[in-house]
């Protein structure tokens, strides 16, 4: 990844990172942009190990036609801020939770706490996809075709959520019908048991009355016997 990669003759967005170990995170930005056919490039630029390369990349970016830079870094994450100090382009910072990171807080605060005058739009920890989305939205302010992509993506998000809503509602309906069926079954069973008890009680009473009548008849018969 030492060489700058292009998926278009004229990339509009530059994705840079401090190390190739950051690529598993940063590739999410590239995958999103590729999905919507946004021309972009990606390469490694280390603020600490290749400062001259960083200065040249940041200084020349707008002259090469780039309109947004996405910079990801972990640990003492100075890359986004230093690039922002050298370019007139908007810079989106992606704090990365690296192996030597203090749970990501060092990366996040290094990018987030920029001094007034040198802003960096900072996304959540490891949220390179959000950086890609934001970059597309920035381009969409001056490009109707890209803005249509932004609108399309918003509709996709809505459709995904509505599918989950419908799935949840269906689950609720199934649970309601199941509980309703169980309740009706219990009530029916209880009614049957009650009816059975009443029938048994009536039978026993009838049996007792019949037996008593027979005993009285027997006693009367024996008493009047010759």
C-alpha positions as CSV (number, residue, x, y, z in Angstrom):
1,X,0.0,0.0,0.0
2,X,3.0,2.3,-0.3
3,X,1.8,3.4,-3.7
4,X,-1.3,5.6,-4.1
5,X,-4.2,3.5,-5.5
6,X,-6.8,5.0,-7.8
7,X,-10.2,3.6,-8.8
8,X,-10.7,6.6,-11.2
9,X,-8.6,8.8,-13.4
10,X,-9.5,11.8,-11.3
11,X,-10.2,10.9,-7.6
12,X,-12.3,13.4,-5.6
13,X,-11.6,12.0,-2.2
14,X,-8.3,11.0,-0.7
15,X,-8.1,8.3,2.1
16,X,-4.9,8.3,4.0
17,X,-3.8,6.4,7.1
18,X,-0.7,6.2,9.3
19,X,0.0,2.5,8.8
20,X,-1.1,-0.5,6.7
21,X,-2.4,-1.9,10.0
22,X,-5.1,0.8,9.8
23,X,-6.4,-0.5,6.5
24,X,-8.9,-3.1,7.9
25,X,-10.7,-0.1,9.5
26,X,-10.2,2.5,6.7
27,X,-11.3,0.2,3.9
28,X,-14.9,0.6,5.1
29,X,-14.7,4.2,3.8
30,X,-13.4,3.0,0.4
31,X,-16.0,0.2,0.2
32,X,-18.8,2.7,0.8
33,X,-17.5,5.2,-1.8
34,X,-17.0,2.4,-4.3
35,X,-20.6,1.3,-3.8
36,X,-21.8,4.7,-4.9
37,X,-19.1,5.1,-7.6
38,X,-17.4,8.0,-5.9
39,X,-13.9,8.3,-7.4
40,X,-11.2,8.1,-4.6
41,X,-7.7,7.2,-3.8
42,X,-6.1,5.6,-0.7
43,X,-2.5,5.5,0.5
44,X,-0.3,5.5,3.6
45,X,1.0,8.8,5.0
46,X,2.6,8.8,8.4
47,X,2.8,12.1,10.2
48,X,5.7,11.0,12.3
49,X,7.7,8.6,10.0
50,X,7.2,10.4,6.7
51,X,6.6,14.0,7.5
52,X,7.8,15.3,4.2
53,X,5.5,13.0,2.3
54,X,2.6,14.1,4.5
55,X,3.4,17.8,3.8
56,X,3.6,17.2,0.1
57,X,0.4,15.2,0.0
58,X,-1.6,17.7,2.0
59,X,-0.2,20.7,0.1
60,X,-0.8,19.3,-3.3
61,X,-4.1,17.6,-2.7
62,X,-6.4,20.4,-3.9
63,X,-4.2,21.0,-7.0
64,X,-4.6,17.4,-8.0
65,X,-8.4,17.7,-7.9
66,X,-9.2,16.2,-4.5
67,X,-12.1,17.9,-2.7
68,X,-12.1,16.0,0.6
69,X,-9.5,14.2,2.6
70,X,-10.2,11.3,5.0
71,X,-7.4,10.7,7.5
72,X,-7.2,7.8,9.9
73,X,-4.7,7.4,12.7
74,X,-4.3,5.7,16.1
75,X,-2.4,6.4,19.3
76,X,-0.8,9.9,19.1
77,X,-3.0,10.6,16.1
78,X,-1.5,13.8,14.6
79,X,-2.1,12.9,10.9
80,X,-5.6,14.5,10.5
81,X,-4.7,17.7,12.3
82,X,-1.4,18.2,10.6
83,X,-3.0,17.6,7.2
84,X,-5.8,20.0,8.0
85,X,-3.1,22.7,8.9
86,X,-1.6,22.3,5.4
87,X,-4.6,22.0,3.1
88,X,-7.6,24.2,2.2
89,X,-9.7,21.1,1.8
90,X,-12.1,19.8,4.5
91,X,-10.5,17.0,6.5
92,X,-12.4,14.2,8.1
93,X,-10.5,12.5,11.0
94,X,-11.0,8.8,11.9
95,X,-9.7,7.9,15.3
96,X,-8.5,4.3,15.3
97,X,-8.2,2.1,18.3
98,X,-4.7,0.7,17.6
99,X,-2.7,-1.9,19.5
100,X,-0.8,0.7,21.5
101,X,-3.9,2.9,22.0
102,X,-5.3,3.8,25.5
103,X,-8.7,2.3,24.7
104,X,-9.0,4.7,21.8
105,X,-9.2,7.8,23.9
106,X,-5.8,9.1,22.9
107,X,-6.6,8.7,19.2
108,X,-10.1,10.4,19.6
109,X,-8.9,13.3,21.7
110,X,-5.8,13.9,19.5
111,X,-8.1,14.4,16.5
112,X,-11.1,16.0,18.2
113,X,-9.3,18.6,20.3
114,X,-8.0,20.8,17.5
115,X,-7.3,24.5,18.2
116,X,-9.6,27.2,16.7
117,X,-8.7,27.9,13.2
118,X,-7.7,24.3,12.2
119,X,-10.9,22.2,12.3
120,X,-11.1,18.5,11.7
121,X,-14.5,16.9,11.3
122,X,-14.1,13.9,13.7
123,X,-16.2,10.8,13.4
124,X,-16.6,8.0,16.1
125,X,-13.9,5.6,17.0
126,X,-13.1,3.2,14.0
127,X,-16.1,4.8,12.1
128,X,-14.4,5.0,8.7
129,X,-17.7,4.2,7.0
130,X,-19.2,7.4,8.5
131,X,-16.3,9.3,7.2
132,X,-17.0,8.0,3.7
133,X,-20.7,9.0,4.1
134,X,-19.8,12.5,5.3
135,X,-17.3,12.9,2.4
136,X,-20.0,12.0,-0.1
137,X,-22.4,14.4,1.5
138,X,-19.8,17.2,1.3
139,X,-19.4,16.5,-2.4
140,X,-23.1,16.4,-2.8
141,X,-23.5,20.0,-1.9
142,X,-22.1,21.0,-5.3
143,X,-22.7,17.8,-7.3
144,X,-26.4,17.0,-8.0
145,X,-25.6,13.4,-9.1
146,X,-23.7,12.7,-5.9
147,X,-26.5,14.4,-3.9
148,X,-29.0,11.9,-5.4
149,X,-26.7,9.2,-4.1
150,X,-26.9,10.7,-0.7
151,X,-30.7,10.8,-0.9
152,X,-30.8,7.2,-2.2
153,X,-28.6,6.1,0.8
154,X,-31.0,7.8,3.3
155,X,-33.9,5.9,1.7
156,X,-32.0,2.7,2.0
157,X,-31.5,3.3,5.7
158,X,-35.2,4.1,6.1
159,X,-36.2,0.9,4.3
160,X,-33.9,-1.2,6.4
161,X,-35.4,0.2,9.6
162,X,-39.0,-0.2,8.3
163,X,-38.2,-3.9,7.5
164,X,-37.1,-4.3,11.1
165,X,-40.2,-2.5,12.3
166,X,-42.5,-4.8,10.2
167,X,-40.6,-7.8,11.4
168,X,-41.0,-6.7,15.0
169,X,-44.7,-6.0,14.5
170,X,-45.2,-9.4,12.9
171,X,-43.5,-11.0,15.9
172,X,-45.7,-9.0,18.2
173,X,-48.8,-10.2,16.3
174,X,-47.7,-13.8,16.5
175,X,-47.0,-13.5,20.2
176,X,-50.5,-11.9,20.7
177,X,-52.2,-14.7,18.8
178,X,-50.3,-17.3,20.6
179,X,-51.1,-15.8,24.0
180,X,-54.7,-15.3,22.9
181,X,-55.0,-18.9,21.8
182,X,-53.5,-20.2,25.0
183,X,-55.8,-18.0,27.1
184,X,-58.9,-19.3,25.2
185,X,-57.7,-22.9,25.6
186,X,-57.2,-22.4,29.3
187,X,-60.7,-20.8,29.7
188,X,-62.3,-23.6,27.6
189,X,-60.5,-26.3,29.6
190,X,-61.5,-24.6,32.9
191,X,-65.1,-24.5,31.7
192,X,-65.0,-28.1,30.8
193,X,-63.6,-29.0,34.2
194,X,-66.3,-26.9,35.9
195,X,-69.0,-28.5,33.8
196,X,-67.6,-32.0,34.5
197,X,-67.6,-31.2,38.3
198,X,-71.2,-30.0,38.1
199,X,-72.3,-33.1,36.2
200,X,-70.5,-35.3,38.6
201,X,-72.1,-33.5,41.6
202,X,-75.6,-33.8,40.0
203,X,-75.1,-37.5,39.3
204,X,-73.9,-38.1,42.8
205,X,-77.0,-36.2,44.2
206,X,-79.3,-38.1,41.9
207,X,-77.7,-41.4,42.8
208,X,-78.0,-40.6,46.5
209,X,-81.7,-39.7,46.1
210,X,-82.4,-42.9,44.2
211,X,-80.6,-45.0,46.7
212,X,-82.5,-43.4,49.6
213,X,-85.9,-44.0,47.9
214,X,-85.0,-47.6,47.4
215,X,-84.1,-48.0,51.1
216,X,-87.3,-46.4,52.2
217,X,-89.3,-48.7,49.9
218,X,-87.4,-51.7,51.2
219,X,-88.1,-50.8,54.9
220,X,-91.7,-50.2,54.1
221,X,-92.0,-53.5,52.4
222,X,-90.4,-55.4,55.3
223,X,-92.5,-53.6,57.8
224,X,-95.8,-54.6,56.1
225,X,-94.7,-58.1,55.3
226,X,-97.0,-60.9,56.8
